[in-house]
Structure formats: C-alpha cells, structure tokens
Amino acid sequence: MAEQMSAEAVLAEARRAFWVMVTALAVIWAIQVVNALLGYHLSYEFGVQAWNPLSLPEVFTAPFLHYGWDHIEGNSGPLFIFGFLAAFRGVRKFVSVTVLIIVVSGLGAWLTSAPGSVTAGASGVVFGYFGYIMVRGLFDRHGIDIVIGVVMALSFAYQFSVIVPGTPGVSWQGHLFGFVAGILGGWIFRERRPRTAVPATPSLTLPDTPTTSP
C-alpha cells in the first residue's frame, strides 16, 4: 500500500511539473508571436540594457523575450527538459529556484555586458536549471537525482562552450551567471534533514562510601 501511494505521489509530481512547463512555454511562444509582429521591439524595449539603472526591472521580463524564431526554438527544447526535471521534486521549490536564477543571471548580464548592449532570452534560465539539476542530487543525497545530473552533464557537455567569451552575439555572461545561480539554488534549497540526536553518555554514579570514625 505504501509503495502504491509513493508511486501515485511521484506521478502527481510529474504531472504538475509537466503542466507547469507546458504553460510556461505557451506564454513564451505567445509573447514571441506578438514580438515578431512588432519587429522584436519588445526585446529591445524590455530586455536588460547593460549599465542602465532604469533597465534593472527588465531582469524579470528579458527571459520571456527572444530575437528570432531560431532563438526561441533553440531555447524551447532544453527549457522544457531541464525545467521539467527541476520542477519534478516540487513546484514550490522550483518557483523559488527560478526566481533566484532569473535575478542572478539578469544582474550578471547587466553588470558585465558591454554598456548599452541589450540581453534577452531564456537561455540564462536554461543554464540555471542545468546547473541545478547537476548538483541537486549531491546536496539532497538522492541517488536517482545524482544519476540524472551525471547523465545531463555528459549529454549536454557541449553547452559549456557558450559560457565562456568568444561566441559572437551570445550573452555568455547570462549563461555563466545562470549556471552559477542554479548551483547556488541547489545548495540554498537543499533538503534539510533533522539532525540525529546523540544519546547522552550516562554518568557513572559511585555508591556512597560509608565513613567510620577511628
């Protein structure tokens, strides 16, 4: 009975994670359609403009915007896969991790990109989920999550080429800071197990020694 309930709980979490990511992608693609019709004006208007203090609120809008169909198509697959795996252990924790990744990735791009450049796209969040999945199993001590993290790291090792300077037109800053934020999120939001109480060592009580008068 306990195993059946556990399996049902796992399936319920998987369904929630699935629909969260389907909804997120539906929103991003709906925005993309409007953005494309407007000549990608939204990306330039609501992307993160480096070193512009007035652009700091755009940290929260930039991940929903892209610069073309190739851009959003390249992000959608990894975003869904990594996002689903990140949300699988709990949607509430997933939301907290996502906010952390968005803030750190956006602020990192704002601070380290060339002044006046505008960064937009969900790739920083993708790399954040990637980092989170890689380390979550170690911090939470879940064997299956460790295996998933290793498999993801080996399967997508080529992705690391865009977190170092040198790729034209790619915000390696957002990728790098997103990845670091994901690792940080794995530590901050790790499962905290109650410490096992150490039994106190019983004290040795000596019997009263009778005293005799001389």
C-alpha positions as CSV (number, residue, x, y, z in Angstrom):
1,M,0.0,0.0,0.0
2,A,2.8,2.4,0.9
3,E,4.6,1.6,-2.4
4,Q,1.4,2.3,-4.3
5,M,0.9,5.7,-2.6
6,S,4.5,6.6,-3.3
7,A,4.1,5.8,-7.0
8,E,1.0,7.8,-7.1
9,A,2.7,10.8,-5.5
10,V,5.6,10.5,-8.0
11,L,3.1,10.6,-10.9
12,A,1.3,13.5,-9.4
13,E,4.5,15.5,-9.1
14,A,5.4,14.6,-12.7
15,R,2.0,15.8,-14.0
16,R,2.4,19.1,-12.1
17,A,5.9,19.6,-13.5
18,F,4.7,18.8,-17.0
19,W,1.9,21.2,-17.0
20,V,4.0,24.0,-15.4
21,M,6.4,23.8,-18.2
22,V,3.8,23.5,-20.9
23,T,2.2,26.6,-19.5
24,A,5.5,28.5,-19.3
25,L,6.3,27.6,-22.9
26,A,2.8,28.6,-24.1
27,V,3.3,32.0,-22.5
28,I,6.8,32.5,-24.0
29,W,5.6,31.5,-27.5
30,A,2.5,33.7,-27.3
31,I,4.8,36.6,-26.4
32,Q,7.1,35.6,-29.3
33,V,4.2,35.9,-31.8
34,V,3.4,39.4,-30.7
35,N,7.1,40.3,-30.5
36,A,7.7,39.1,-34.1
37,L,4.7,41.1,-35.4
38,L,6.2,44.2,-33.7
39,G,9.6,43.7,-35.3
40,Y,11.1,42.5,-32.0
41,H,10.6,45.9,-30.5
42,L,9.7,44.2,-27.2
43,S,13.1,42.5,-26.9
44,Y,14.9,45.9,-27.2
45,E,12.4,47.7,-25.0
46,F,12.2,45.1,-22.2
47,G,15.5,43.3,-22.5
48,V,18.3,44.0,-20.0
49,Q,20.3,47.0,-21.1
50,A,23.7,46.8,-19.5
51,W,24.7,49.5,-17.0
52,N,21.4,51.3,-17.3
53,P,19.8,51.6,-13.9
54,L,16.4,52.2,-15.4
55,S,16.7,48.8,-17.1
56,L,17.0,46.8,-13.9
57,P,13.3,45.8,-13.7
58,E,13.7,44.2,-17.1
59,V,15.6,41.5,-15.4
60,F,12.2,39.9,-14.9
61,T,10.9,40.4,-18.4
62,A,14.0,39.6,-20.5
63,P,13.8,35.7,-20.1
64,F,10.4,35.8,-21.9
65,L,11.6,37.6,-25.0
66,H,13.7,36.5,-27.9
67,Y,15.3,37.9,-31.0
68,G,14.0,35.5,-33.7
69,W,12.4,32.1,-34.3
70,D,15.7,30.3,-34.3
71,H,16.5,31.9,-30.9
72,I,13.3,30.7,-29.3
73,E,13.4,27.3,-31.0
74,G,16.9,26.7,-29.7
75,N,15.8,27.5,-26.2
76,S,12.5,25.8,-26.0
77,G,13.6,22.1,-26.0
78,P,16.3,22.5,-23.3
79,L,14.0,24.8,-21.3
80,F,11.2,22.2,-21.3
81,I,13.5,19.2,-20.5
82,F,15.6,21.0,-17.8
83,G,12.6,22.8,-16.4
84,F,10.6,19.6,-16.1
85,L,13.4,17.8,-14.3
86,A,14.0,20.8,-12.0
87,A,10.3,21.0,-11.1
88,F,9.9,17.3,-10.5
89,R,10.9,17.5,-6.9
90,G,8.3,20.2,-6.0
91,V,6.8,23.1,-7.9
92,R,7.1,25.5,-4.9
93,K,10.8,24.9,-4.6
94,F,11.1,25.2,-8.4
95,V,9.5,28.6,-8.4
96,S,12.0,29.8,-5.8
97,V,14.9,28.4,-7.8
98,T,13.6,30.0,-10.9
99,V,13.4,33.5,-9.3
100,L,16.9,33.1,-8.0
101,I,18.2,32.1,-11.4
102,I,16.4,35.0,-13.2
103,V,17.7,37.6,-10.8
104,V,21.3,36.4,-10.7
105,S,21.5,35.7,-14.4
106,G,19.9,39.1,-15.3
107,L,22.0,41.1,-12.8
108,G,25.2,39.3,-14.0
109,A,24.4,40.2,-17.7
110,W,23.5,43.8,-16.7
111,L,26.8,44.3,-14.8
112,T,29.3,42.5,-17.0
113,S,28.0,43.0,-20.6
114,A,29.2,45.8,-22.8
115,P,27.5,49.1,-21.9
116,G,24.4,49.7,-24.0
117,S,24.0,46.1,-25.1
118,V,20.6,44.5,-24.6
119,T,20.2,40.9,-23.4
120,A,17.1,38.9,-23.8
121,G,16.2,35.2,-24.0
122,A,15.5,32.2,-21.8
123,S,19.0,30.7,-22.2
124,G,20.2,32.1,-18.8
125,V,17.3,30.2,-17.2
126,V,18.1,27.1,-19.2
127,F,21.7,27.1,-17.9
128,G,20.4,27.8,-14.4
129,Y,18.2,24.7,-14.5
130,F,21.1,22.8,-16.0
131,G,23.4,23.7,-13.0
132,Y,20.6,23.0,-10.5
133,I,19.9,19.5,-11.9
134,M,23.6,18.7,-11.9
135,V,24.1,19.3,-8.2
136,R,20.7,18.8,-6.6
137,G,21.2,15.1,-6.2
138,L,24.5,15.6,-4.3
139,F,23.0,18.2,-2.0
140,D,19.8,16.3,-1.4
141,R,21.5,12.9,-1.3
142,H,19.1,11.3,-3.8
143,G,20.7,8.6,-5.7
144,I,18.4,8.9,-8.8
145,D,19.0,12.6,-8.9
146,I,22.7,12.1,-8.9
147,V,22.4,9.7,-11.9
148,I,20.2,12.2,-13.7
149,G,22.7,15.0,-13.0
150,V,25.6,12.9,-14.4
151,V,23.6,11.9,-17.5
152,M,22.6,15.5,-18.2
153,A,26.2,16.8,-17.7
154,L,27.6,14.2,-20.1
155,S,24.8,14.6,-22.7
156,F,24.9,18.4,-22.8
157,A,28.6,19.0,-22.1
158,Y,28.9,20.9,-25.4
159,Q,26.7,23.6,-23.9
160,F,29.6,24.7,-21.8
161,S,31.2,26.3,-24.9
162,V,28.8,29.2,-24.7
163,I,29.5,30.1,-21.1
164,V,33.0,31.4,-22.0
165,P,33.7,34.5,-24.0
166,G,34.1,34.2,-27.8
167,T,30.8,33.3,-29.3
168,P,29.6,36.3,-31.4
169,G,26.1,37.5,-30.5
170,V,25.7,35.2,-27.5
171,S,25.4,36.5,-23.9
172,W,27.9,34.2,-22.3
173,Q,27.5,36.4,-19.2
174,G,23.8,35.5,-18.8
175,H,24.7,31.8,-19.4
176,L,27.5,31.8,-16.9
177,F,25.7,33.6,-14.1
178,G,22.6,31.5,-14.7
179,F,24.6,28.3,-14.3
180,V,26.2,29.6,-11.1
181,A,22.8,30.6,-9.8
182,G,21.5,27.1,-10.5
183,I,24.3,25.6,-8.4
184,L,23.7,28.1,-5.7
185,G,20.0,27.2,-5.8
186,G,20.8,23.6,-5.3
187,W,22.6,24.5,-2.1
188,I,20.2,27.1,-0.7
189,F,17.0,25.0,-1.4
190,R,18.5,21.6,-0.5
191,E,16.5,19.2,1.7
192,R,17.5,19.7,5.3
193,R,17.2,16.6,7.3
194,P,16.8,16.8,11.0
195,R,19.9,16.0,12.9
196,T,20.0,12.7,14.7
197,A,20.2,13.3,18.4
198,V,23.3,11.9,20.0
199,P,22.3,10.0,23.1
200,A,23.8,11.4,26.2
201,T,26.5,9.4,27.9
202,P,25.2,8.1,31.2
203,S,27.1,9.4,34.1
204,L,28.7,6.9,36.5
205,T,27.4,7.2,40.0
206,L,29.6,5.8,42.7
207,P,27.9,4.2,45.7
208,D,28.2,6.1,48.9
209,T,31.2,5.0,50.8
210,P,30.4,4.6,54.5
211,T,32.7,6.5,56.8
212,T,33.9,5.1,60.0
213,S,35.2,7.0,63.0
214,P,38.6,5.9,64.4
